[in-house]
Amino acid sequence: MRSTVTKGATDPAAEAAADAYAAALLVAPAHYARLESIGLSTGEVAEELGVTVEMLRAFVEHHLVRVRGAAYTRPRLGGHQYGHLARWAS
């Protein structure tokens, strides 16, 4: 019988979920929005935020929604679900 710890260490879905959770904790949406708005590269943004490029990509993939010239963080529990909004030039 496998333990859940061993399975989680080799399960790609579990690794992706862990990365998404860590990205939500490590990346401040407002700070990310400021850095993105001044046109920094992905590597430069990651360096400024103190995370890896892979962690930044996990944040963008799992926690941002882009709609009509605006980037929203994905909803969280409770009120003010879309508390962070950044607009970029079209």
SEFIZA-3560 file (N, C-alpha, C; in Angstrom, 3 decimals):
REM SEFIZA-3560
<numar><xx>0.834</xx><yy>-1.174</yy><zz>0.000</zz><atom>N</atom></numar>
<numar><xx>0.000</xx><yy>0.000</yy><zz>0.000</zz><atom>CA</atom></numar>
<numar><xx>0.883</xx><yy>1.243</yy><zz>0.000</zz><atom>C</atom></numar>
<numar><xx>0.570</xx><yy>2.183</yy><zz>-0.874</zz><atom>N</atom></numar>
<numar><xx>1.343</xx><yy>3.420</yy><zz>-0.971</zz><atom>CA</atom></numar>
<numar><xx>0.900</xx><yy>4.429</yy><zz>0.075</zz><atom>C</atom></numar>
<numar><xx>1.860</xx><yy>5.182</yy><zz>0.554</zz><atom>N</atom></numar>
<numar><xx>1.491</xx><yy>6.269</yy><zz>1.458</zz><atom>CA</atom></numar>
<numar><xx>1.195</xx><yy>7.511</yy><zz>0.622</zz><atom>C</atom></numar>
<numar><xx>0.396</xx><yy>8.413</yy><zz>1.151</zz><atom>N</atom></numar>
<numar><xx>0.051</xx><yy>9.627</yy><zz>0.406</zz><atom>CA</atom></numar>
<numar><xx>1.253</xx><yy>10.546</yy><zz>0.250</zz><atom>C</atom></numar>
<numar><xx>2.210</xx><yy>10.476</yy><zz>1.150</zz><atom>N</atom></numar>
<numar><xx>3.404</xx><yy>11.311</yy><zz>1.040</zz><atom>CA</atom></numar>
<numar><xx>4.210</xx><yy>10.901</yy><zz>-0.180</zz><atom>C</atom></numar>
<numar><xx>4.417</xx><yy>9.613</yy><zz>-0.363</zz><atom>N</atom></numar>
<numar><xx>5.168</xx><yy>9.125</yy><zz>-1.511</zz><atom>CA</atom></numar>
<numar><xx>4.441</xx><yy>9.459</yy><zz>-2.797</zz><atom>C</atom></numar>
<numar><xx>3.137</xx><yy>9.257</yy><zz>-2.821</zz><atom>N</atom></numar>
<numar><xx>2.372</xx><yy>9.544</yy><zz>-4.022</zz><atom>CA</atom></numar>
<numar><xx>2.437</xx><yy>11.022</yy><zz>-4.363</zz><atom>C</atom></numar>
<numar><xx>2.297</xx><yy>11.895</yy><zz>-3.387</zz><atom>N</atom></numar>
<numar><xx>2.335</xx><yy>13.332</yy><zz>-3.628</zz><atom>CA</atom></numar>
<numar><xx>3.660</xx><yy>13.803</yy><zz>-4.184</zz><atom>C</atom></numar>
<numar><xx>4.734</xx><yy>13.138</yy><zz>-3.808</zz><atom>N</atom></numar>
<numar><xx>6.056</xx><yy>13.539</yy><zz>-4.273</zz><atom>CA</atom></numar>
<numar><xx>6.251</xx><yy>13.247</yy><zz>-5.753</zz><atom>C</atom></numar>
<numar><xx>5.504</xx><yy>12.301</yy><zz>-6.307</zz><atom>N</atom></numar>
<numar><xx>5.679</xx><yy>11.940</yy><zz>-7.706</zz><atom>CA</atom></numar>
<numar><xx>4.439</xx><yy>12.232</yy><zz>-8.549</zz><atom>C</atom></numar>
<numar><xx>3.413</xx><yy>12.756</yy><zz>-7.962</zz><atom>N</atom></numar>
<numar><xx>2.162</xx><yy>13.021</yy><zz>-8.665</zz><atom>CA</atom></numar>
<numar><xx>2.205</xx><yy>14.421</yy><zz>-9.282</zz><atom>C</atom></numar>
<numar><xx>2.209</xx><yy>14.528</yy><zz>-10.622</zz><atom>N</atom></numar>
<numar><xx>2.290</xx><yy>15.851</yy><zz>-11.262</zz><atom>CA</atom></numar>
<numar><xx>1.143</xx><yy>16.788</yy><zz>-10.886</zz><atom>C</atom></numar>
<numar><xx>-0.055</xx><yy>16.252</yy><zz>-10.724</zz><atom>N</atom></numar>
<numar><xx>-1.193</xx><yy>17.097</yy><zz>-10.346</zz><atom>CA</atom></numar>
<numar><xx>-0.993</xx><yy>17.677</yy><zz>-8.947</zz><atom>C</atom></numar>
<numar><xx>-0.462</xx><yy>16.861</yy><zz>-8.036</zz><atom>N</atom></numar>
<numar><xx>-0.203</xx><yy>17.341</yy><zz>-6.680</zz><atom>CA</atom></numar>
<numar><xx>0.901</xx><yy>18.398</yy><zz>-6.687</zz><atom>C</atom></numar>
<numar><xx>1.921</xx><yy>18.199</yy><zz>-7.513</zz><atom>N</atom></numar>
<numar><xx>3.006</xx><yy>19.178</yy><zz>-7.617</zz><atom>CA</atom></numar>
<numar><xx>2.483</xx><yy>20.502</yy><zz>-8.175</zz><atom>C</atom></numar>
<numar><xx>1.626</xx><yy>20.438</yy><zz>-9.186</zz><atom>N</atom></numar>
<numar><xx>1.054</xx><yy>21.653</yy><zz>-9.770</zz><atom>CA</atom></numar>
<numar><xx>0.180</xx><yy>22.385</yy><zz>-8.755</zz><atom>C</atom></numar>
<numar><xx>-0.598</xx><yy>21.628</yy><zz>-7.977</zz><atom>N</atom></numar>
<numar><xx>-1.437</xx><yy>22.241</yy><zz>-6.941</zz><atom>CA</atom></numar>
<numar><xx>-0.583</xx><yy>22.900</yy><zz>-5.868</zz><atom>C</atom></numar>
<numar><xx>0.504</xx><yy>22.252</yy><zz>-5.503</zz><atom>N</atom></numar>
<numar><xx>1.416</xx><yy>22.822</yy><zz>-4.502</zz><atom>CA</atom></numar>
<numar><xx>2.070</xx><yy>24.100</yy><zz>-5.026</zz><atom>C</atom></numar>
<numar><xx>2.469</xx><yy>24.099</yy><zz>-6.293</zz><atom>N</atom></numar>
<numar><xx>3.063</xx><yy>25.294</yy><zz>-6.889</zz><atom>CA</atom></numar>
<numar><xx>2.063</xx><yy>26.445</yy><zz>-6.931</zz><atom>C</atom></numar>
<numar><xx>0.822</xx><yy>26.139</yy><zz>-7.295</zz><atom>N</atom></numar>
<numar><xx>-0.216</xx><yy>27.175</yy><zz>-7.351</zz><atom>CA</atom></numar>
<numar><xx>-0.461</xx><yy>27.769</yy><zz>-5.965</zz><atom>C</atom></numar>
<numar><xx>-0.503</xx><yy>26.918</yy><zz>-4.957</zz><atom>N</atom></numar>
<numar><xx>-0.715</xx><yy>27.382</yy><zz>-3.582</zz><atom>CA</atom></numar>
<numar><xx>0.461</xx><yy>28.254</yy><zz>-3.120</zz><atom>C</atom></numar>
<numar><xx>1.675</xx><yy>27.785</yy><zz>-3.386</zz><atom>N</atom></numar>
<numar><xx>2.864</xx><yy>28.545</yy><zz>-2.994</zz><atom>CA</atom></numar>
<numar><xx>2.908</xx><yy>29.888</yy><zz>-3.719</zz><atom>C</atom></numar>
<numar><xx>2.558</xx><yy>29.906</yy><zz>-4.997</zz><atom>N</atom></numar>
<numar><xx>2.566</xx><yy>31.151</yy><zz>-5.762</zz><atom>CA</atom></numar>
<numar><xx>1.584</xx><yy>32.156</yy><zz>-5.175</zz><atom>C</atom></numar>
<numar><xx>0.426</xx><yy>31.674</yy><zz>-4.739</zz><atom>N</atom></numar>
<numar><xx>-0.570</xx><yy>32.566</yy><zz>-4.130</zz><atom>CA</atom></numar>
<numar><xx>-0.038</xx><yy>33.194</yy><zz>-2.850</zz><atom>C</atom></numar>
<numar><xx>0.781</xx><yy>32.460</yy><zz>-2.126</zz><atom>N</atom></numar>
<numar><xx>1.346</xx><yy>32.976</yy><zz>-0.885</zz><atom>CA</atom></numar>
<numar><xx>2.530</xx><yy>33.918</yy><zz>-1.121</zz><atom>C</atom></numar>
<numar><xx>3.316</xx><yy>33.640</yy><zz>-2.150</zz><atom>N</atom></numar>
<numar><xx>4.570</xx><yy>34.359</yy><zz>-2.348</zz><atom>CA</atom></numar>
<numar><xx>4.476</xx><yy>35.605</yy><zz>-3.221</zz><atom>C</atom></numar>
<numar><xx>3.507</xx><yy>35.655</yy><zz>-4.117</zz><atom>N</atom></numar>
<numar><xx>3.424</xx><yy>36.769</yy><zz>-5.060</zz><atom>CA</atom></numar>
<numar><xx>2.299</xx><yy>37.719</yy><zz>-4.645</zz><atom>C</atom></numar>
<numar><xx>2.649</xx><yy>38.958</yy><zz>-4.383</zz><atom>N</atom></numar>
<numar><xx>1.660</xx><yy>39.984</yy><zz>-4.047</zz><atom>CA</atom></numar>
<numar><xx>1.075</xx><yy>40.516</yy><zz>-5.354</zz><atom>C</atom></numar>
<numar><xx>-0.224</xx><yy>40.344</yy><zz>-5.573</zz><atom>N</atom></numar>
<numar><xx>-0.829</xx><yy>40.761</yy><zz>-6.846</zz><atom>CA</atom></numar>
<numar><xx>-0.605</xx><yy>42.227</yy><zz>-7.197</zz><atom>C</atom></numar>
<numar><xx>-0.700</xx><yy>43.119</yy><zz>-6.233</zz><atom>N</atom></numar>
<numar><xx>-0.513</xx><yy>44.545</yy><zz>-6.518</zz><atom>CA</atom></numar>
<numar><xx>0.921</xx><yy>44.831</yy><zz>-6.957</zz><atom>C</atom></numar>
<numar><xx>1.886</xx><yy>44.190</yy><zz>-6.327</zz><atom>N</atom></numar>
<numar><xx>3.289</xx><yy>44.375</yy><zz>-6.695</zz><atom>CA</atom></numar>
<numar><xx>3.535</xx><yy>43.800</yy><zz>-8.085</zz><atom>C</atom></numar>
<numar><xx>2.991</xx><yy>42.629</yy><zz>-8.358</zz><atom>N</atom></numar>
<numar><xx>3.113</xx><yy>42.023</yy><zz>-9.686</zz><atom>CA</atom></numar>
<numar><xx>2.534</xx><yy>42.964</yy><zz>-10.747</zz><atom>C</atom></numar>
<numar><xx>1.362</xx><yy>43.541</yy><zz>-10.470</zz><atom>N</atom></numar>
<numar><xx>0.704</xx><yy>44.433</yy><zz>-11.428</zz><atom>CA</atom></numar>
<numar><xx>1.584</xx><yy>45.643</yy><zz>-11.740</zz><atom>C</atom></numar>
<numar><xx>2.188</xx><yy>46.225</yy><zz>-10.712</zz><atom>N</atom></numar>
<numar><xx>3.070</xx><yy>47.383</yy><zz>-10.933</zz><atom>CA</atom></numar>
<numar><xx>4.251</xx><yy>46.999</yy><zz>-11.818</zz><atom>C</atom></numar>
<numar><xx>4.858</xx><yy>45.857</yy><zz>-11.524</zz><atom>N</atom></numar>
<numar><xx>6.028</xx><yy>45.430</yy><zz>-12.291</zz><atom>CA</atom></numar>
<numar><xx>5.651</xx><yy>45.101</yy><zz>-13.732</zz><atom>C</atom></numar>
<numar><xx>4.511</xx><yy>44.454</yy><zz>-13.924</zz><atom>N</atom></numar>
<numar><xx>4.066</xx><yy>44.124</yy><zz>-15.276</zz><atom>CA</atom></numar>
<numar><xx>3.750</xx><yy>45.388</yy><zz>-16.067</zz><atom>C</atom></numar>
<numar><xx>3.174</xx><yy>46.373</yy><zz>-15.407</zz><atom>N</atom></numar>
<numar><xx>2.759</xx><yy>47.595</yy><zz>-16.109</zz><atom>CA</atom></numar>
<numar><xx>3.931</xx><yy>48.419</yy><zz>-16.621</zz><atom>C</atom></numar>
<numar><xx>5.119</xx><yy>48.254</yy><zz>-16.044</zz><atom>N</atom></numar>
<numar><xx>6.274</xx><yy>49.021</yy><zz>-16.529</zz><atom>CA</atom></numar>
<numar><xx>7.064</xx><yy>48.257</yy><zz>-17.581</zz><atom>C</atom></numar>
<numar><xx>6.577</xx><yy>47.074</yy><zz>-17.956</zz><atom>N</atom></numar>
<numar><xx>7.153</xx><yy>46.357</yy><zz>-19.082</zz><atom>CA</atom></numar>
<numar><xx>8.381</xx><yy>45.507</yy><zz>-18.793</zz><atom>C</atom></numar>
<numar><xx>8.550</xx><yy>45.067</yy><zz>-17.565</zz><atom>N</atom></numar>
<numar><xx>9.684</xx><yy>44.201</yy><zz>-17.248</zz><atom>CA</atom></numar>
<numar><xx>9.485</xx><yy>42.818</yy><zz>-17.844</zz><atom>C</atom></numar>
<numar><xx>10.581</xx><yy>42.147</yy><zz>-18.149</zz><atom>N</atom></numar>
<numar><xx>10.505</xx><yy>40.782</yy><zz>-18.650</zz><atom>CA</atom></numar>
<numar><xx>10.095</xx><yy>39.839</yy><zz>-17.520</zz><atom>C</atom></numar>
<numar><xx>9.721</xx><yy>38.627</yy><zz>-17.878</zz><atom>N</atom></numar>
<numar><xx>9.319</xx><yy>37.642</yy><zz>-16.878</zz><atom>CA</atom></numar>
<numar><xx>10.437</xx><yy>37.402</yy><zz>-15.871</zz><atom>C</atom></numar>
<numar><xx>11.657</xx><yy>37.277</yy><zz>-16.343</zz><atom>N</atom></numar>
<numar><xx>12.791</xx><yy>37.065</yy><zz>-15.453</zz><atom>CA</atom></numar>
<numar><xx>13.026</xx><yy>38.230</yy><zz>-14.505</zz><atom>C</atom></numar>
<numar><xx>12.878</xx><yy>39.443</yy><zz>-15.019</zz><atom>N</atom></numar>
<numar><xx>13.054</xx><yy>40.631</yy><zz>-14.182</zz><atom>CA</atom></numar>
<numar><xx>11.956</xx><yy>40.744</yy><zz>-13.123</zz><atom>C</atom></numar>
<numar><xx>10.721</xx><yy>40.426</yy><zz>-13.518</zz><atom>N</atom></numar>
<numar><xx>9.617</xx><yy>40.455</yy><zz>-12.553</zz><atom>CA</atom></numar>
<numar><xx>9.858</xx><yy>39.424</yy><zz>-11.462</zz><atom>C</atom></numar>
<numar><xx>10.249</xx><yy>38.208</yy><zz>-11.861</zz><atom>N</atom></numar>
<numar><xx>10.515</xx><yy>37.151</yy><zz>-10.880</zz><atom>CA</atom></numar>
<numar><xx>11.621</xx><yy>37.577</yy><zz>-9.917</zz><atom>C</atom></numar>
<numar><xx>12.670</xx><yy>38.174</yy><zz>-10.447</zz><atom>N</atom></numar>
<numar><xx>13.780</xx><yy>38.622</yy><zz>-9.592</zz><atom>CA</atom></numar>
<numar><xx>13.310</xx><yy>39.691</yy><zz>-8.607</zz><atom>C</atom></numar>
<numar><xx>12.535</xx><yy>40.652</yy><zz>-9.082</zz><atom>N</atom></numar>
<numar><xx>12.021</xx><yy>41.710</yy><zz>-8.209</zz><atom>CA</atom></numar>
<numar><xx>11.129</xx><yy>41.152</yy><zz>-7.099</zz><atom>C</atom></numar>
<numar><xx>10.346</xx><yy>40.127</yy><zz>-7.434</zz><atom>N</atom></numar>
<numar><xx>9.440</xx><yy>39.530</yy><zz>-6.449</zz><atom>CA</atom></numar>
<numar><xx>10.133</xx><yy>38.508</yy><zz>-5.553</zz><atom>C</atom></numar>
<numar><xx>11.344</xx><yy>38.114</yy><zz>-5.917</zz><atom>N</atom></numar>
<numar><xx>12.083</xx><yy>37.146</yy><zz>-5.111</zz><atom>CA</atom></numar>
<numar><xx>11.582</xx><yy>35.720</yy><zz>-5.262</zz><atom>C</atom></numar>
<numar><xx>11.068</xx><yy>35.394</yy><zz>-6.456</zz><atom>N</atom></numar>
<numar><xx>10.592</xx><yy>34.036</yy><zz>-6.721</zz><atom>CA</atom></numar>
<numar><xx>11.259</xx><yy>33.534</yy><zz>-7.993</zz><atom>C</atom></numar>
<numar><xx>11.120</xx><yy>32.250</yy><zz>-8.257</zz><atom>N</atom></numar>
<numar><xx>11.662</xx><yy>31.689</yy><zz>-9.491</zz><atom>CA</atom></numar>
<numar><xx>10.727</xx><yy>32.007</yy><zz>-10.651</zz><atom>C</atom></numar>
<numar><xx>11.245</xx><yy>31.896</yy><zz>-11.854</zz><atom>N</atom></numar>
<numar><xx>10.422</xx><yy>32.112</yy><zz>-13.046</zz><atom>CA</atom></numar>
<numar><xx>9.292</xx><yy>31.086</yy><zz>-13.077</zz><atom>C</atom></numar>
<numar><xx>9.578</xx><yy>29.853</yy><zz>-12.670</zz><atom>N</atom></numar>
<numar><xx>8.556</xx><yy>28.804</yy><zz>-12.645</zz><atom>CA</atom></numar>
<numar><xx>7.439</xx><yy>29.158</yy><zz>-11.663</zz><atom>C</atom></numar>
<numar><xx>7.796</xx><yy>29.715</yy><zz>-10.510</zz><atom>N</atom></numar>
<numar><xx>6.791</xx><yy>30.110</yy><zz>-9.525</zz><atom>CA</atom></numar>
<numar><xx>5.952</xx><yy>31.273</yy><zz>-10.061</zz><atom>C</atom></numar>
<numar><xx>6.592</xx><yy>32.210</yy><zz>-10.755</zz><atom>N</atom></numar>
<numar><xx>5.864</xx><yy>33.318</yy><zz>-11.356</zz><atom>CA</atom></numar>
<numar><xx>4.900</xx><yy>32.812</yy><zz>-12.430</zz><atom>C</atom></numar>
<numar><xx>5.347</xx><yy>31.861</yy><zz>-13.226</zz><atom>N</atom></numar>
<numar><xx>4.462</xx><yy>31.276</yy><zz>-14.242</zz><atom>CA</atom></numar>
<numar><xx>3.275</xx><yy>30.569</yy><zz>-13.598</zz><atom>C</atom></numar>
<numar><xx>3.499</xx><yy>29.896</yy><zz>-12.483</zz><atom>N</atom></numar>
<numar><xx>2.395</xx><yy>29.247</yy><zz>-11.764</zz><atom>CA</atom></numar>
<numar><xx>1.400</xx><yy>30.295</yy><zz>-11.276</zz><atom>C</atom></numar>
<numar><xx>1.899</xx><yy>31.436</yy><zz>-10.796</zz><atom>N</atom></numar>
<numar><xx>1.013</xx><yy>32.511</yy><zz>-10.352</zz><atom>CA</atom></numar>
<numar><xx>0.164</xx><yy>33.014</yy><zz>-11.514</zz><atom>C</atom></numar>
<numar><xx>0.808</xx><yy>33.302</yy><zz>-12.628</zz><atom>N</atom></numar>
<numar><xx>0.090</xx><yy>33.832</yy><zz>-13.790</zz><atom>CA</atom></numar>
<numar><xx>-0.927</xx><yy>32.820</yy><zz>-14.302</zz><atom>C</atom></numar>
<numar><xx>-0.532</xx><yy>31.568</yy><zz>-14.379</zz><atom>N</atom></numar>
<numar><xx>-1.412</xx><yy>30.525</yy><zz>-14.910</zz><atom>CA</atom></numar>
<numar><xx>-2.609</xx><yy>30.246</yy><zz>-14.005</zz><atom>C</atom></numar>
<numar><xx>-2.400</xx><yy>30.229</yy><zz>-12.716</zz><atom>N</atom></numar>
<numar><xx>-3.443</xx><yy>29.799</yy><zz>-11.794</zz><atom>CA</atom></numar>
<numar><xx>-4.189</xx><yy>30.940</yy><zz>-11.092</zz><atom>C</atom></numar>
<numar><xx>-3.635</xx><yy>32.148</yy><zz>-11.097</zz><atom>N</atom></numar>
<numar><xx>-4.231</xx><yy>33.209</yy><zz>-10.284</zz><atom>CA</atom></numar>
<numar><xx>-4.571</xx><yy>34.489</yy><zz>-11.030</zz><atom>C</atom></numar>
<numar><xx>-4.331</xx><yy>34.527</yy><zz>-12.342</zz><atom>N</atom></numar>
<numar><xx>-4.697</xx><yy>35.718</yy><zz>-13.116</zz><atom>CA</atom></numar>
<numar><xx>-5.707</xx><yy>35.360</yy><zz>-14.196</zz><atom>C</atom></numar>
<numar><xx>-6.620</xx><yy>36.267</yy><zz>-14.421</zz><atom>N</atom></numar>
<numar><xx>-7.569</xx><yy>36.156</yy><zz>-15.525</zz><atom>CA</atom></numar>
<numar><xx>-7.486</xx><yy>37.466</yy><zz>-16.291</zz><atom>C</atom></numar>
<numar><xx>-7.255</xx><yy>37.392</yy><zz>-17.575</zz><atom>N</atom></numar>
<numar><xx>-7.160</xx><yy>38.599</yy><zz>-18.399</zz><atom>CA</atom></numar>
<numar><xx>-8.439</xx><yy>38.732</yy><zz>-19.222</zz><atom>C</atom></numar>
<numar><xx>-9.101</xx><yy>39.882</yy><zz>-19.058</zz><atom>N</atom></numar>
<numar><xx>-10.353</xx><yy>40.141</yy><zz>-19.762</zz><atom>CA</atom></numar>
<numar><xx>-10.354</xx><yy>41.574</yy><zz>-20.262</zz><atom>C</atom></numar>
<numar><xx>-10.469</xx><yy>41.752</yy><zz>-21.565</zz><atom>N</atom></numar>
<numar><xx>-10.622</xx><yy>43.078</yy><zz>-22.178</zz><atom>CA</atom></numar>
<numar><xx>-9.692</xx><yy>44.148</yy><zz>-21.607</zz><atom>C</atom></numar>
<numar><xx>-8.415</xx><yy>43.889</yy><zz>-21.658</zz><atom>N</atom></numar>
<numar><xx>-7.459</xx><yy>44.891</yy><zz>-21.212</zz><atom>CA</atom></numar>
<numar><xx>-7.269</xx><yy>45.005</yy><zz>-19.722</zz><atom>C</atom></numar>
<numar><xx>-7.775</xx><yy>44.043</yy><zz>-18.965</zz><atom>N</atom></numar>
<numar><xx>-7.609</xx><yy>44.067</yy><zz>-17.508</zz><atom>CA</atom></numar>
<numar><xx>-7.154</xx><yy>42.696</yy><zz>-17.033</zz><atom>C</atom></numar>
<numar><xx>-6.313</xx><yy>42.681</yy><zz>-16.026</zz><atom>N</atom></numar>
<numar><xx>-5.877</xx><yy>41.426</yy><zz>-15.411</zz><atom>CA</atom></numar>
<numar><xx>-6.449</xx><yy>41.373</yy><zz>-14.005</zz><atom>C</atom></numar>
<numar><xx>-7.171</xx><yy>40.312</yy><zz>-13.705</zz><atom>N</atom></numar>
<numar><xx>-7.778</xx><yy>40.123</yy><zz>-12.391</zz><atom>CA</atom></numar>
<numar><xx>-7.124</xx><yy>38.938</yy><zz>-11.708</zz><atom>C</atom></numar>
<numar><xx>-6.968</xx><yy>39.037</yy><zz>-10.391</zz><atom>N</atom></numar>
<numar><xx>-6.582</xx><yy>37.842</yy><zz>-9.668</zz><atom>CA</atom></numar>
<numar><xx>-7.826</xx><yy>36.981</yy><zz>-9.562</zz><atom>C</atom></numar>
<numar><xx>-7.632</xx><yy>35.693</yy><zz>-9.518</zz><atom>N</atom></numar>
<numar><xx>-8.781</xx><yy>34.799</yy><zz>-9.443</zz><atom>CA</atom></numar>
<numar><xx>-9.484</xx><yy>34.967</yy><zz>-8.111</zz><atom>C</atom></numar>
<numar><xx>-10.778</xx><yy>34.661</yy><zz>-8.067</zz><atom>N</atom></numar>
<numar><xx>-11.524</xx><yy>34.880</yy><zz>-6.833</zz><atom>CA</atom></numar>
<numar><xx>-10.989</xx><yy>34.058</yy><zz>-5.678</zz><atom>C</atom></numar>
<numar><xx>-11.085</xx><yy>34.642</yy><zz>-4.507</zz><atom>N</atom></numar>
<numar><xx>-10.727</xx><yy>33.945</yy><zz>-3.270</zz><atom>CA</atom></numar>
<numar><xx>-11.971</xx><yy>33.831</yy><zz>-2.422</zz><atom>C</atom></numar>
<numar><xx>-11.849</xx><yy>33.230</yy><zz>-1.294</zz><atom>N</atom></numar>
<numar><xx>-12.996</xx><yy>33.078</yy><zz>-0.418</zz><atom>CA</atom></numar>
<numar><xx>-13.437</xx><yy>34.417</yy><zz>0.135</zz><atom>C</atom></numar>
<numar><xx>-14.725</xx><yy>34.604</yy><zz>0.297</zz><atom>N</atom></numar>
<numar><xx>-15.238</xx><yy>35.802</yy><zz>0.934</zz><atom>CA</atom></numar>
<numar><xx>-15.444</xx><yy>36.962</yy><zz>-0.015</zz><atom>C</atom></numar>
<numar><xx>-15.678</xx><yy>38.129</yy><zz>0.581</zz><atom>N</atom></numar>
<numar><xx>-15.947</xx><yy>39.336</yy><zz>-0.182</zz><atom>CA</atom></numar>
<numar><xx>-14.714</xx><yy>39.859</yy><zz>-0.884</zz><atom>C</atom></numar>
<numar><xx>-14.919</xx><yy>40.842</yy><zz>-1.727</zz><atom>N</atom></numar>
<numar><xx>-13.839</xx><yy>41.471</yy><zz>-2.494</zz><atom>CA</atom></numar>
<numar><xx>-13.051</xx><yy>40.440</yy><zz>-3.285</zz><atom>C</atom></numar>
<numar><xx>-13.786</xx><yy>39.595</yy><zz>-3.980</zz><atom>N</atom></numar>
<numar><xx>-13.141</xx><yy>38.485</yy><zz>-4.666</zz><atom>CA</atom></numar>
<numar><xx>-12.164</xx><yy>38.937</yy><zz>-5.738</zz><atom>C</atom></numar>
<numar><xx>-12.477</xx><yy>40.034</yy><zz>-6.391</zz><atom>N</atom></numar>
<numar><xx>-11.558</xx><yy>40.539</yy><zz>-7.389</zz><atom>CA</atom></numar>
<numar><xx>-10.936</xx><yy>41.823</yy><zz>-6.856</zz><atom>C</atom></numar>
<numar><xx>-10.205</xx><yy>41.692</yy><zz>-5.764</zz><atom>N</atom></numar>
<numar><xx>-9.646</xx><yy>42.850</yy><zz>-5.079</zz><atom>CA</atom></numar>
<numar><xx>-8.506</xx><yy>43.519</yy><zz>-5.825</zz><atom>C</atom></numar>
<numar><xx>-7.888</xx><yy>42.839</yy><zz>-6.751</zz><atom>N</atom></numar>
<numar><xx>-6.745</xx><yy>43.398</yy><zz>-7.459</zz><atom>CA</atom></numar>
<numar><xx>-7.063</xx><yy>43.453</yy><zz>-8.931</zz><atom>C</atom></numar>
<numar><xx>-6.904</xx><yy>44.617</yy><zz>-9.512</zz><atom>N</atom></numar>
<numar><xx>-7.179</xx><yy>44.827</yy><zz>-10.921</zz><atom>CA</atom></numar>
<numar><xx>-6.054</xx><yy>45.662</yy><zz>-11.487</zz><atom>C</atom></numar>
<numar><xx>-5.530</xx><yy>45.235</yy><zz>-12.583</zz><atom>N</atom></numar>
<numar><xx>-4.499</xx><yy>46.021</yy><zz>-13.244</zz><atom>CA</atom></numar>
<numar><xx>-4.888</xx><yy>46.184</yy><zz>-14.702</zz><atom>C</atom></numar>
<numar><xx>-4.813</xx><yy>47.377</yy><zz>-15.194</zz><atom>N</atom></numar>
<numar><xx>-5.115</xx><yy>47.627</yy><zz>-16.593</zz><atom>CA</atom></numar>
<numar><xx>-3.799</xx><yy>47.826</yy><zz>-17.339</zz><atom>C</atom></numar>
<numar><xx>-3.767</xx><yy>47.366</yy><zz>-18.544</zz><atom>N</atom></numar>
<numar><xx>-2.580</xx><yy>47.610</yy><zz>-19.349</zz><atom>CA</atom></numar>
<numar><xx>-3.017</xx><yy>48.235</yy><zz>-20.664</zz><atom>C</atom></numar>
<numar><xx>-2.079</xx><yy>48.878</yy><zz>-21.335</zz><atom>N</atom></numar>
<numar><xx>-2.398</xx><yy>49.568</yy><zz>-22.585</zz><atom>CA</atom></numar>
<numar><xx>-2.817</xx><yy>48.566</yy><zz>-23.641</zz><atom>C</atom></numar>
<numar><xx>-3.825</xx><yy>48.928</yy><zz>-24.441</zz><atom>N</atom></numar>
<numar><xx>-4.257</xx><yy>48.028</yy><zz>-25.494</zz><atom>CA</atom></numar>
<numar><xx>-3.529</xx><yy>48.311</yy><zz>-26.782</zz><atom>C</atom></numar>
//
